[in-house]
Amino acid sequence: MTALDAYLHGRRERIDAALADYFPLDPPHPHRLIEAVRYTLLGGGKRIRPILLLAACEAVGGDVARALPYACAIEMIHSYSLIHDDLPAMDDDALRRGRPTSHMVFGEGLAILAGDALLTEAFHLLARSAEQNPEPQRALRAMREIADAAGAHGMVGGQAADIAAQGVEPDLALVEFIHVRKTGALLLAAVRAGALIGGADDAALKSLTRYGECLGLAFQIADDILDAEAPPSLTGKTGGRDGLLHKATFPAALGLPAAKQRARELREQALDAVSACDARAEPLRDLVRFVVGRACES
Amino acid sequence: MTALDAYLHGRRERIDAALADYFPLDPPHPHRLIEAVRYTLLGGGKRIRPILLLAACEAVGGDVARALPYACAIEMIHSYSLIHDDLPAMDDDALRRGRPTSHMVFGEGLAILAGDALLTEAFHLLARSAEQNPEPQRALRAMREIADAAGAHGMVGGQAADIAAQGVEPDLALVEFIHVRKTGALLLAAVRAGALIGGADDAALKSLTRYGECLGLAFQIADDILDAEAPPSLTGKTGGRDGLLHKATFPAALGLPAAKQRARELREQALDAVSACDARAEPLRDLVRFVVGRACES
Protein backbone atom coordinates (compact mmCIF):
# COMPACT_ATOMS: atom_id res chain seq x y z
CA MET A 1 0.00 0.00 0.00
CA THR A 2 1.45 3.37 -1.00
CA ALA A 3 1.42 6.34 1.37
CA LEU A 4 -1.43 7.85 -0.65
CA ASP A 5 -3.43 4.62 -0.50
CA ALA A 6 -2.98 4.51 3.26
CA TYR A 7 -4.01 8.16 3.58
CA LEU A 8 -7.12 7.66 1.44
CA HIS A 9 -8.02 4.48 3.28
CA GLY A 10 -7.73 6.15 6.68
CA ARG A 11 -9.79 9.12 5.61
CA ARG A 12 -12.47 6.90 4.06
CA GLU A 13 -12.80 4.85 7.25
CA ARG A 14 -13.24 7.98 9.34
CA ILE A 15 -15.83 9.44 6.97
CA ASP A 16 -17.73 6.15 6.58
CA ALA A 17 -17.98 5.70 10.34
CA ALA A 18 -19.30 9.26 10.80
CA LEU A 19 -21.82 8.85 7.96
CA ALA A 20 -23.17 5.60 9.39
CA ASP A 21 -23.74 7.33 12.75
CA TYR A 22 -25.98 9.96 11.17
CA PHE A 23 -28.46 7.37 9.89
CA PRO A 24 -28.80 4.66 12.56
CA LEU A 25 -31.17 1.79 11.87
CA ASP A 26 -33.30 2.35 14.96
CA PRO A 27 -34.62 -1.12 15.90
CA PRO A 28 -38.05 -0.12 17.30
CA HIS A 29 -38.79 1.78 14.07
CA PRO A 30 -37.41 -0.27 11.20
CA HIS A 31 -37.71 2.11 8.36
CA ARG A 32 -37.38 1.32 4.69
CA LEU A 33 -36.47 4.97 4.01
CA ILE A 34 -33.39 4.78 6.24
CA GLU A 35 -32.43 1.49 4.58
CA ALA A 36 -32.61 3.23 1.20
CA VAL A 37 -30.54 6.16 2.48
CA ARG A 38 -27.89 3.81 3.89
CA TYR A 39 -27.84 1.63 0.77
CA THR A 40 -26.41 4.44 -1.34
CA LEU A 41 -24.66 6.55 1.28
CA LEU A 42 -22.74 3.63 2.79
CA GLY A 43 -22.44 1.56 -0.40
CA GLY A 44 -18.83 2.36 -1.18
CA GLY A 45 -17.66 5.33 -3.17
CA LYS A 46 -14.28 7.01 -3.35
CA ARG A 47 -15.27 9.80 -0.93
CA ILE A 48 -13.31 12.26 -3.06
CA ARG A 49 -15.38 15.29 -2.00
CA PRO A 50 -15.18 14.80 1.77
CA ILE A 51 -11.49 13.82 1.54
CA LEU A 52 -10.84 17.01 -0.45
CA LEU A 53 -12.68 19.06 2.14
CA LEU A 54 -10.60 17.60 4.98
CA ALA A 55 -7.38 18.01 2.95
CA ALA A 56 -8.17 21.70 2.31
CA CYS A 57 -8.76 22.21 6.03
CA GLU A 58 -5.45 20.47 6.78
CA ALA A 59 -3.61 22.52 4.14
CA VAL A 60 -4.42 25.77 5.95
CA GLY A 61 -3.55 24.32 9.37
CA GLY A 62 -7.15 23.80 10.51
CA ASP A 63 -8.68 21.25 12.87
CA VAL A 64 -9.82 18.25 10.82
CA ALA A 65 -12.29 17.14 13.51
CA ARG A 66 -14.19 20.40 13.16
CA ALA A 67 -14.39 19.93 9.38
CA LEU A 68 -15.70 16.36 9.59
CA PRO A 69 -19.43 17.28 9.71
CA TYR A 70 -18.94 19.44 6.61
CA ALA A 71 -17.21 16.55 4.88
CA CYS A 72 -20.15 14.29 5.73
CA ALA A 73 -22.70 16.86 4.57
CA ILE A 74 -20.92 17.22 1.21
CA GLU A 75 -20.98 13.44 0.77
CA MET A 76 -24.70 13.31 1.64
CA ILE A 77 -25.38 15.92 -1.04
CA HIS A 78 -23.27 14.00 -3.56
CA SER A 79 -25.06 10.78 -2.62
CA TYR A 80 -28.52 12.35 -3.10
CA SER A 81 -27.47 13.62 -6.52
CA LEU A 82 -26.39 10.11 -7.59
CA ILE A 83 -29.75 8.63 -6.56
CA HIS A 84 -31.75 11.27 -8.42
CA ASP A 85 -29.46 11.29 -11.49
CA ASP A 86 -29.84 7.52 -11.86
CA LEU A 87 -33.67 7.67 -11.96
CA PRO A 88 -35.47 6.52 -15.11
CA ALA A 89 -36.64 10.10 -15.77
CA MET A 90 -33.00 11.28 -15.71
CA ASP A 91 -30.03 9.12 -16.81
CA ASP A 92 -31.93 5.84 -16.32
CA ASP A 93 -28.99 3.89 -14.91
CA ALA A 94 -29.51 0.40 -13.51
CA LEU A 95 -26.00 -0.04 -12.14
CA ARG A 96 -23.78 2.12 -9.91
CA ARG A 97 -20.60 1.08 -8.12
CA GLY A 98 -21.24 -2.46 -9.35
CA ARG A 99 -24.63 -2.72 -7.62
CA PRO A 100 -28.24 -2.11 -8.72
CA THR A 101 -29.15 1.58 -8.35
CA SER A 102 -31.47 2.78 -5.59
CA HIS A 103 -34.67 2.82 -7.64
CA MET A 104 -33.99 -0.73 -8.89
CA VAL A 105 -33.89 -1.97 -5.29
CA PHE A 106 -36.39 0.29 -3.47
CA GLY A 107 -38.64 1.55 -6.27
CA GLU A 108 -38.72 5.03 -7.76
CA GLY A 109 -40.86 6.66 -5.06
CA LEU A 110 -38.61 5.64 -2.19
CA ALA A 111 -35.47 6.46 -4.20
CA ILE A 112 -36.72 10.01 -4.76
CA LEU A 113 -37.49 10.30 -1.03
CA ALA A 114 -34.11 8.85 -0.02
CA GLY A 115 -32.46 11.58 -2.10
CA ASP A 116 -34.70 14.23 -0.56
CA ALA A 117 -33.86 12.95 2.93
CA LEU A 118 -30.11 13.02 2.25
CA LEU A 119 -30.22 16.58 0.93
CA THR A 120 -32.29 17.77 3.89
CA GLU A 121 -30.20 15.96 6.50
CA ALA A 122 -27.05 17.50 5.00
CA PHE A 123 -28.36 20.95 5.88
CA HIS A 124 -29.62 19.77 9.24
CA LEU A 125 -26.09 18.62 9.99
CA LEU A 126 -24.57 21.88 8.73
CA ALA A 127 -26.95 23.93 10.92
CA ARG A 128 -26.20 21.79 13.98
CA SER A 129 -22.50 22.05 13.36
CA ALA A 130 -22.62 25.83 12.90
CA GLU A 131 -24.48 26.18 16.22
CA GLN A 132 -21.48 24.58 17.93
CA ASN A 133 -18.83 26.51 15.98
CA PRO A 134 -17.17 29.33 17.94
CA GLU A 135 -16.99 31.23 14.63
CA PRO A 136 -20.58 30.99 13.33
CA GLN A 137 -19.90 33.51 10.54
CA ARG A 138 -17.30 31.22 8.94
CA ALA A 139 -19.60 28.23 9.39
CA LEU A 140 -22.52 30.10 7.80
CA ARG A 141 -20.41 31.25 4.87
CA ALA A 142 -19.30 27.66 4.24
CA MET A 143 -22.92 26.50 4.43
CA ARG A 144 -24.10 29.21 2.05
CA GLU A 145 -21.39 28.34 -0.48
CA ILE A 146 -22.25 24.64 -0.31
CA ALA A 147 -25.95 25.43 -0.86
CA ASP A 148 -25.12 27.74 -3.76
CA ALA A 149 -22.92 25.08 -5.38
CA ALA A 150 -25.61 22.42 -4.98
CA GLY A 151 -28.56 24.48 -6.23
CA ALA A 152 -30.02 25.99 -9.38
CA HIS A 153 -26.84 27.93 -10.17
CA GLY A 154 -24.65 24.89 -9.52
CA MET A 155 -25.22 21.15 -9.52
CA VAL A 156 -28.99 21.08 -10.11
CA GLY A 157 -28.65 23.70 -12.87
CA GLY A 158 -25.88 21.63 -14.48
CA GLN A 159 -27.98 18.48 -14.44
CA ALA A 160 -30.91 20.38 -16.00
CA ALA A 161 -28.60 21.70 -18.74
CA ASP A 162 -27.22 18.19 -19.23
CA ILE A 163 -30.70 16.75 -19.77
CA ALA A 164 -31.53 19.59 -22.19
CA ALA A 165 -28.30 18.91 -24.15
CA GLN A 166 -28.97 15.20 -24.78
CA GLY A 167 -28.90 14.56 -28.50
CA VAL A 168 -27.39 17.99 -29.23
CA GLU A 169 -24.01 17.99 -31.05
CA PRO A 170 -21.55 18.69 -28.20
CA ASP A 171 -19.29 21.73 -28.45
CA LEU A 172 -16.62 22.58 -25.91
CA ALA A 173 -18.33 25.69 -24.49
CA LEU A 174 -21.50 23.74 -23.74
CA VAL A 175 -19.59 20.82 -22.23
CA GLU A 176 -17.67 23.18 -19.94
CA PHE A 177 -20.85 25.08 -19.00
CA ILE A 178 -22.50 21.83 -17.93
CA HIS A 179 -19.55 20.30 -16.12
CA VAL A 180 -18.48 23.41 -14.23
CA ARG A 181 -21.96 23.39 -12.70
CA LYS A 182 -22.79 19.70 -12.51
CA THR A 183 -19.53 18.46 -10.98
CA GLY A 184 -17.11 21.35 -10.61
CA ALA A 185 -19.20 23.55 -8.34
CA LEU A 186 -19.56 21.01 -5.51
CA LEU A 187 -15.88 19.98 -5.72
CA LEU A 188 -14.88 23.64 -5.49
CA ALA A 189 -17.30 24.17 -2.61
CA ALA A 190 -15.71 21.21 -0.80
CA VAL A 191 -12.27 22.80 -1.11
CA ARG A 192 -13.47 26.28 -0.10
CA ALA A 193 -15.60 25.02 2.79
CA GLY A 194 -12.65 23.04 4.15
CA ALA A 195 -10.42 26.11 3.86
CA LEU A 196 -13.02 28.37 5.51
CA ILE A 197 -13.62 26.00 8.43
CA GLY A 198 -9.85 25.57 8.71
CA GLY A 199 -9.46 29.32 9.23
CA ALA A 200 -7.90 30.24 5.85
CA ASP A 201 -6.93 33.87 5.31
CA ASP A 202 -7.84 35.63 2.04
CA ALA A 203 -4.61 34.72 0.23
CA ALA A 204 -4.87 31.02 1.11
CA LEU A 205 -8.55 30.97 0.18
CA LYS A 206 -7.69 32.47 -3.21
CA SER A 207 -4.97 29.87 -3.92
CA LEU A 208 -7.19 27.00 -2.85
CA THR A 209 -10.04 28.34 -4.95
CA ARG A 210 -7.84 28.26 -8.05
CA TYR A 211 -6.78 24.72 -7.10
CA GLY A 212 -10.43 23.70 -6.68
CA GLU A 213 -11.50 25.14 -10.03
CA CYS A 214 -8.76 23.24 -11.90
CA LEU A 215 -9.33 20.03 -9.97
CA GLY A 216 -13.09 20.24 -10.54
CA LEU A 217 -12.78 20.36 -14.29
CA ALA A 218 -9.94 17.79 -14.37
CA PHE A 219 -12.10 15.43 -12.32
CA GLN A 220 -14.96 15.53 -14.81
CA ILE A 221 -12.70 15.14 -17.86
CA ALA A 222 -11.09 12.12 -16.18
CA ASP A 223 -14.53 10.69 -15.43
CA ASP A 224 -15.60 11.16 -19.07
CA ILE A 225 -12.41 9.46 -20.28
CA LEU A 226 -12.94 6.52 -17.92
CA ASP A 227 -16.53 6.16 -19.09
CA ALA A 228 -15.45 6.20 -22.74
CA GLU A 229 -12.55 3.76 -22.29
CA ALA A 230 -13.09 1.43 -19.37
CA PRO A 231 -15.16 -1.74 -19.24
CA PRO A 232 -18.06 -1.76 -16.75
CA SER A 233 -16.12 -4.14 -14.47
CA LEU A 234 -13.72 -1.27 -13.77
CA THR A 235 -16.12 1.68 -13.41
CA GLY A 236 -18.97 -0.23 -11.77
CA LYS A 237 -21.38 1.55 -14.12
CA THR A 238 -23.09 0.51 -17.30
CA GLY A 239 -20.20 1.20 -19.69
CA GLY A 240 -20.32 3.73 -22.49
CA ARG A 241 -23.75 5.06 -21.49
CA ASP A 242 -22.61 8.65 -22.08
CA GLY A 243 -22.03 7.77 -25.70
CA LEU A 244 -25.32 5.91 -25.97
CA LEU A 245 -27.20 8.91 -24.56
CA HIS A 246 -25.22 11.27 -26.83
CA LYS A 247 -24.16 13.11 -23.72
CA ALA A 248 -22.06 16.23 -23.81
CA THR A 249 -18.62 14.95 -22.75
CA PHE A 250 -15.06 16.18 -23.21
CA PRO A 251 -13.93 13.16 -25.29
CA ALA A 252 -16.96 13.72 -27.55
CA ALA A 253 -16.17 17.42 -27.97
CA LEU A 254 -12.35 17.23 -28.16
CA GLY A 255 -11.45 13.64 -29.02
CA LEU A 256 -9.73 11.36 -26.49
CA PRO A 257 -6.07 12.46 -26.91
CA ALA A 258 -6.89 16.17 -26.54
CA ALA A 259 -9.17 15.45 -23.57
CA LYS A 260 -6.28 13.66 -21.84
CA GLN A 261 -3.93 16.52 -22.65
CA ARG A 262 -6.42 18.98 -21.14
CA ALA A 263 -6.70 16.93 -17.94
CA ARG A 264 -2.90 16.88 -17.58
CA GLU A 265 -2.71 20.66 -18.08
CA LEU A 266 -5.36 21.22 -15.43
CA ARG A 267 -3.41 19.00 -13.01
CA GLU A 268 -0.31 21.19 -13.51
CA GLN A 269 -2.37 24.36 -13.01
CA ALA A 270 -3.84 22.96 -9.80
CA LEU A 271 -0.34 22.10 -8.53
CA ASP A 272 0.89 25.59 -9.44
CA ALA A 273 -1.97 27.18 -7.51
CA VAL A 274 -0.81 25.58 -4.25
CA SER A 275 2.94 25.70 -4.94
CA ALA A 276 3.44 28.36 -2.24
CA CYS A 277 1.77 26.14 0.40
CA ASP A 278 3.88 24.08 2.80
CA ALA A 279 3.97 20.32 3.36
CA ARG A 280 0.50 20.35 4.91
CA ALA A 281 -0.84 20.77 1.34
CA GLU A 282 0.77 17.50 0.23
CA PRO A 283 -2.54 15.57 0.41
CA LEU A 284 -4.14 18.17 -1.88
CA ARG A 285 -1.30 17.70 -4.36
CA ASP A 286 -1.61 13.92 -4.16
CA LEU A 287 -5.36 14.11 -4.71
CA VAL A 288 -5.18 15.95 -8.03
CA ARG A 289 -2.44 13.59 -9.20
CA PHE A 290 -4.64 10.65 -8.20
CA VAL A 291 -7.75 12.03 -9.92
CA VAL A 292 -5.99 12.69 -13.23
CA GLY A 293 -3.72 9.64 -13.05
CA ARG A 294 -6.69 7.24 -12.91
CA ALA A 295 -7.68 8.30 -16.43
CA CYS A 296 -4.36 9.25 -18.06
CA GLU A 297 -1.37 7.41 -16.62
CA SER A 298 1.58 9.69 -17.24
CA MET B 1 -63.70 41.61 2.28
CA THR B 2 -63.45 40.69 5.97
CA ALA B 3 -60.56 41.85 8.15
CA LEU B 4 -59.09 38.34 7.97
CA ASP B 5 -59.41 38.28 4.18
CA ALA B 6 -57.60 41.62 3.98
CA TYR B 7 -54.87 40.40 6.34
CA LEU B 8 -54.33 37.16 4.38
CA HIS B 9 -54.37 39.03 1.08
CA GLY B 10 -51.77 41.54 2.28
CA ARG B 11 -49.50 38.82 3.65
CA ARG B 12 -49.82 36.76 0.46
CA GLU B 13 -48.85 39.72 -1.70
CA ARG B 14 -45.76 40.41 0.39
CA ILE B 15 -44.69 36.74 0.37
CA ASP B 16 -45.39 36.31 -3.36
CA ALA B 17 -43.32 39.38 -4.25
CA ALA B 18 -40.38 38.15 -2.15
CA LEU B 19 -40.57 34.63 -3.62
CA ALA B 20 -40.57 35.95 -7.20
CA ASP B 21 -37.42 37.96 -6.44
CA TYR B 22 -35.51 34.84 -5.39
CA PHE B 23 -35.98 33.17 -8.79
CA PRO B 24 -35.65 35.88 -11.47
CA LEU B 25 -35.99 34.82 -15.10
CA ASP B 26 -32.56 36.10 -16.15
CA PRO B 27 -32.96 37.10 -19.83
CA PRO B 28 -29.44 36.19 -21.09
CA HIS B 29 -29.83 32.69 -19.64
CA PRO B 30 -33.40 31.57 -20.29
CA HIS B 31 -33.61 28.51 -18.21
CA ARG B 32 -36.31 25.89 -18.28
CA LEU B 33 -35.41 24.86 -14.72
CA ILE B 34 -36.21 28.33 -13.36
CA GLU B 35 -39.47 28.31 -15.33
CA ALA B 36 -40.36 25.00 -13.68
CA VAL B 37 -39.46 26.36 -10.24
CA ARG B 38 -41.59 29.49 -10.80
CA TYR B 39 -44.50 27.51 -12.24
CA THR B 40 -45.18 25.79 -8.92
CA LEU B 41 -43.73 28.30 -6.45
CA LEU B 42 -45.61 31.27 -7.91
CA GLY B 43 -48.67 29.35 -9.11
CA GLY B 44 -51.03 30.36 -6.35
CA GLY B 45 -51.40 28.59 -3.05
CA LYS B 46 -52.82 29.74 0.25
CA ARG B 47 -49.36 30.49 1.74
CA ILE B 48 -50.55 29.10 5.08
CA ARG B 49 -47.06 28.11 6.26
CA PRO B 50 -45.30 31.44 5.63
CA ILE B 51 -48.31 33.41 6.94
CA LEU B 52 -48.22 31.29 10.11
CA LEU B 53 -44.50 31.94 10.49
CA LEU B 54 -44.99 35.70 10.21
CA ALA B 55 -47.99 35.60 12.56
CA ALA B 56 -45.97 33.72 15.19
CA CYS B 57 -43.21 36.33 14.90
CA GLU B 58 -45.81 39.09 15.29
CA ALA B 59 -47.43 37.35 18.26
CA VAL B 60 -44.21 37.57 20.28
CA GLY B 61 -43.59 41.20 19.26
CA GLY B 62 -40.88 40.42 16.67
CA ASP B 63 -39.87 42.22 13.49
CA VAL B 64 -41.84 40.71 10.59
CA ALA B 65 -39.30 41.94 8.02
CA ARG B 66 -36.58 39.82 9.63
CA ALA B 67 -38.86 36.76 9.52
CA LEU B 68 -39.73 37.18 5.83
CA PRO B 69 -36.78 35.13 4.45
CA TYR B 70 -37.75 32.27 6.81
CA ALA B 71 -41.33 32.49 5.59
CA CYS B 72 -40.12 32.26 1.99
CA ALA B 73 -37.81 29.34 2.76
CA ILE B 74 -40.68 27.41 4.40
CA GLU B 75 -42.83 27.99 1.31
CA MET B 76 -40.01 26.82 -1.00
CA ILE B 77 -39.76 23.60 1.03
CA HIS B 78 -43.53 23.14 0.90
CA SER B 79 -43.50 23.80 -2.85
CA TYR B 80 -40.74 21.23 -3.48
CA SER B 81 -42.72 18.65 -1.50
CA LEU B 82 -45.81 19.23 -3.65
CA ILE B 83 -43.83 18.72 -6.87
CA HIS B 84 -42.23 15.49 -5.66
CA ASP B 85 -45.44 14.15 -4.04
CA ASP B 86 -47.35 14.63 -7.32
CA LEU B 87 -44.86 12.55 -9.35
CA PRO B 88 -46.07 9.33 -11.01
CA ALA B 89 -43.86 7.27 -8.68
CA MET B 90 -45.56 8.89 -5.66
CA ASP B 91 -49.21 10.07 -5.62
CA ASP B 92 -49.40 10.35 -9.44
CA ASP B 93 -51.49 13.51 -9.51
CA ALA B 94 -52.17 15.30 -12.78
CA LEU B 95 -53.88 18.34 -11.30
CA ARG B 96 -52.92 20.74 -8.48
CA ARG B 97 -54.51 24.10 -7.71
CA GLY B 98 -56.60 23.69 -10.85
CA ARG B 99 -53.57 23.42 -13.16
CA PRO B 100 -51.56 20.53 -14.58
CA THR B 101 -48.86 19.40 -12.13
CA SER B 102 -45.18 20.15 -12.74
CA HIS B 103 -44.26 16.82 -14.32
CA MET B 104 -47.24 17.06 -16.71
CA VAL B 105 -45.89 20.38 -18.01
CA PHE B 106 -42.10 19.99 -17.76
CA GLY B 107 -41.60 16.22 -17.73
CA GLU B 108 -40.59 14.06 -14.78
CA GLY B 109 -36.86 14.76 -14.94
CA LEU B 110 -37.20 18.52 -14.77
CA ALA B 111 -39.93 18.28 -12.13
CA ILE B 112 -37.61 16.26 -9.88
CA LEU B 113 -34.85 18.83 -10.44
CA ALA B 114 -37.20 21.78 -9.81
CA GLY B 115 -38.04 20.23 -6.44
CA ASP B 116 -34.36 19.64 -5.69
CA ALA B 117 -33.58 23.26 -6.60
CA LEU B 118 -36.34 24.62 -4.37
CA LEU B 119 -35.18 22.57 -1.37
CA THR B 120 -31.56 23.62 -1.87
CA GLU B 121 -32.36 27.30 -2.40
CA ALA B 122 -34.45 27.29 0.77
CA PHE B 123 -31.33 26.44 2.77
CA HIS B 124 -29.22 28.86 0.75
CA LEU B 125 -31.65 31.58 1.74
CA LEU B 126 -31.66 30.49 5.40
CA ALA B 127 -27.85 30.54 5.50
CA ARG B 128 -27.69 33.99 3.88
CA SER B 129 -30.31 35.30 6.24
CA ALA B 130 -28.53 33.88 9.31
CA GLU B 131 -25.29 35.56 8.22
CA GLN B 132 -27.07 38.91 8.45
CA ASN B 133 -28.89 38.17 11.70
CA PRO B 134 -27.39 39.91 14.76
CA GLU B 135 -28.41 36.82 16.74
CA PRO B 136 -26.96 33.96 14.65
CA GLN B 137 -27.66 31.37 17.36
CA ARG B 138 -31.42 32.00 17.13
CA ALA B 139 -31.22 31.95 13.35
CA LEU B 140 -29.29 28.66 13.36
CA ARG B 141 -31.71 27.05 15.78
CA ALA B 142 -34.64 28.03 13.56
CA MET B 143 -32.80 26.62 10.53
CA ARG B 144 -31.99 23.37 12.31
CA GLU B 145 -35.60 22.92 13.39
CA ILE B 146 -36.87 23.56 9.86
CA ALA B 147 -34.40 21.01 8.46
CA ASP B 148 -35.38 18.48 11.10
CA ALA B 149 -39.09 18.97 10.34
CA ALA B 150 -38.50 18.60 6.60
CA GLY B 151 -36.24 15.53 6.72
CA ALA B 152 -36.31 11.81 7.45
CA HIS B 153 -37.82 12.31 10.92
CA GLY B 154 -40.42 14.74 9.60
CA MET B 155 -41.99 15.41 6.23
CA VAL B 156 -39.94 13.00 4.09
CA GLY B 157 -40.36 10.25 6.70
CA GLY B 158 -44.12 10.88 6.74
CA GLN B 159 -44.36 10.65 2.96
CA ALA B 160 -42.39 7.38 3.02
CA ALA B 161 -44.74 5.99 5.68
CA ASP B 162 -47.73 7.19 3.64
CA ILE B 163 -46.52 5.33 0.54
CA ALA B 164 -45.89 2.21 2.62
CA ALA B 165 -49.43 2.44 4.08
CA GLN B 166 -51.27 2.50 0.75
CA GLY B 167 -53.77 -0.33 0.63
CA VAL B 168 -53.38 -1.02 4.37
CA GLU B 169 -56.56 -0.76 6.46
CA PRO B 170 -56.20 2.65 8.15
CA ASP B 171 -56.23 2.81 11.94
CA LEU B 172 -56.07 6.04 13.90
CA ALA B 173 -52.57 5.53 15.33
CA LEU B 174 -51.09 5.02 11.86
CA VAL B 175 -52.97 8.00 10.40
CA GLU B 176 -51.70 10.24 13.19
CA PHE B 177 -48.13 8.89 12.85
CA ILE B 178 -48.13 9.76 9.15
CA HIS B 179 -49.80 13.14 9.38
CA VAL B 180 -47.82 14.44 12.36
CA ARG B 181 -44.71 13.91 10.22
CA LYS B 182 -45.98 14.59 6.71
CA THR B 183 -47.84 17.84 7.40
CA GLY B 184 -47.71 18.64 11.09
CA ALA B 185 -43.94 18.85 11.48
CA LEU B 186 -43.42 21.63 8.92
CA LEU B 187 -46.43 23.62 10.20
CA LEU B 188 -45.07 23.36 13.73
CA ALA B 189 -41.60 24.35 12.51
CA ALA B 190 -43.12 27.41 10.81
CA VAL B 191 -44.70 28.52 14.09
CA ARG B 192 -41.56 27.83 16.16
CA ALA B 193 -39.19 29.44 13.64
CA GLY B 194 -41.32 32.58 13.56
CA ALA B 195 -41.36 32.69 17.35
CA LEU B 196 -37.58 32.11 17.58
CA ILE B 197 -36.77 34.81 15.01
CA GLY B 198 -39.26 37.10 16.75
CA GLY B 199 -37.31 36.75 20.00
CA ALA B 200 -39.74 34.55 21.97
CA ASP B 201 -38.81 33.67 25.55
CA ASP B 202 -39.16 30.08 26.79
CA ALA B 203 -42.73 30.49 28.06
CA ALA B 204 -43.97 32.03 24.79
CA LEU B 205 -42.16 29.38 22.76
CA LYS B 206 -43.87 26.67 24.82
CA SER B 207 -47.35 28.17 24.29
CA LEU B 208 -46.80 28.62 20.58
CA THR B 209 -45.45 25.08 20.27
CA ARG B 210 -48.68 23.71 21.76
CA TYR B 211 -50.64 25.94 19.37
CA GLY B 212 -48.56 24.67 16.42
CA GLU B 213 -49.06 21.01 17.33
CA CYS B 214 -52.84 21.38 17.51
CA LEU B 215 -53.04 23.49 14.37
CA GLY B 216 -50.82 21.04 12.45
CA LEU B 217 -53.10 18.11 13.12
CA ALA B 218 -56.27 20.15 12.63
CA PHE B 219 -54.94 21.32 9.27
CA GLN B 220 -54.47 17.79 7.99
CA ILE B 221 -57.83 16.56 9.25
CA ALA B 222 -59.48 19.55 7.52
CA ASP B 223 -57.59 18.76 4.32
CA ASP B 224 -58.70 15.12 4.45
CA ILE B 225 -62.33 16.20 5.00
CA LEU B 226 -62.17 18.62 2.06
CA ASP B 227 -60.71 15.90 -0.16
CA ALA B 228 -63.44 13.46 0.84
CA GLU B 229 -66.31 15.95 0.45
CA ALA B 230 -65.50 18.67 -2.04
CA PRO B 231 -65.74 18.50 -5.83
CA PRO B 232 -62.44 19.07 -7.74
CA SER B 233 -63.63 22.52 -8.80
CA LEU B 234 -63.32 23.59 -5.16
CA THR B 235 -60.04 21.90 -4.16
CA GLY B 236 -58.27 22.28 -7.50
CA LYS B 237 -57.12 18.68 -7.16
CA THR B 238 -58.34 15.45 -8.69
CA GLY B 239 -61.21 14.80 -6.25
CA GLY B 240 -61.43 11.80 -3.96
CA ARG B 241 -57.97 10.50 -4.92
CA ASP B 242 -57.20 9.70 -1.30
CA GLY B 243 -60.08 7.25 -1.32
CA LEU B 244 -59.04 5.83 -4.69
CA LEU B 245 -55.49 5.25 -3.43
CA HIS B 246 -56.84 3.81 -0.16
CA LYS B 247 -54.83 6.42 1.66
CA ALA B 248 -54.62 6.61 5.41
CA THR B 249 -56.91 9.57 6.22
CA PHE B 250 -58.82 10.71 9.31
CA PRO B 251 -62.27 10.37 7.67
CA ALA B 252 -61.33 6.83 6.63
CA ALA B 253 -60.18 5.93 10.14
CA LEU B 254 -62.84 7.79 12.17
CA GLY B 255 -65.75 8.47 9.82
CA LEU B 256 -66.61 12.01 8.68
CA PRO B 257 -68.63 13.27 11.70
CA ALA B 258 -66.01 12.19 14.23
CA ALA B 259 -63.22 13.64 12.06
CA LYS B 260 -64.99 17.01 12.05
CA GLN B 261 -65.49 16.81 15.80
CA ARG B 262 -61.77 16.12 16.27
CA ALA B 263 -60.82 19.13 14.11
CA ARG B 264 -63.08 21.39 16.19
CA GLU B 265 -61.56 20.11 19.44
CA LEU B 266 -58.07 20.77 18.15
CA ARG B 267 -59.10 24.31 17.19
CA GLU B 268 -60.24 24.94 20.77
CA GLN B 269 -57.01 23.47 22.17
CA ALA B 270 -54.96 25.71 19.87
CA LEU B 271 -56.94 28.76 21.01
CA ASP B 272 -56.45 27.76 24.66
CA ALA B 273 -52.71 27.46 24.15
CA VAL B 274 -52.41 31.13 23.16
CA SER B 275 -55.17 32.46 25.45
CA ALA B 276 -52.60 34.26 27.64
CA CYS B 277 -51.16 36.13 24.65
CA ASP B 278 -52.23 39.71 23.93
CA ALA B 279 -53.89 41.17 20.83
CA ARG B 280 -50.77 40.66 18.73
CA ALA B 281 -51.69 36.94 18.67
CA GLU B 282 -55.05 37.69 17.02
CA PRO B 283 -53.81 36.64 13.55
CA LEU B 284 -52.73 33.27 14.99
CA ARG B 285 -56.22 32.83 16.46
CA ASP B 286 -57.83 33.81 13.17
CA LEU B 287 -55.64 31.37 11.26
CA VAL B 288 -56.69 28.27 13.20
CA ARG B 289 -60.34 29.33 12.93
CA PHE B 290 -59.87 29.77 9.18
CA VAL B 291 -58.12 26.41 8.71
CA VAL B 292 -60.80 24.43 10.59
CA GLY B 293 -63.72 26.53 9.35
CA ARG B 294 -62.96 25.75 5.70
CA ALA B 295 -63.77 22.09 6.33
CA CYS B 296 -66.33 22.20 9.15
CA GLU B 297 -68.41 25.38 9.21
CA SER B 298 -69.49 25.80 12.83
Interface residues (C-beta under 8 A of the other chain):
Chain A: F23 H31 R32 L33 I34 V37 Y80 H84 L87 P88 A89 M90 G107 E108 G109 L110 I112 L113 G115 D116 A117 L119 T120 E121 F123 H124 L126 A127 R128 A130 E131 P136 Q137 L140 R141 M143 R144 A147 D148 A150 G151 A152 V156 G157 Q159 A160 I163 A164
Chain B: F23 H31 R32 L33 I34 V37 Y80 H84 L87 P88 A89 M90 G107 E108 G109 L110 A111 I112 L113 G115 D116 A117 L119 T120 E121 F123 H124 L126 A127 R128 A130 E131 P136 Q137 L140 R141 M143 R144 A147 D148 A150 G151 A152 V156 G157 Q159 A160 I163 A164
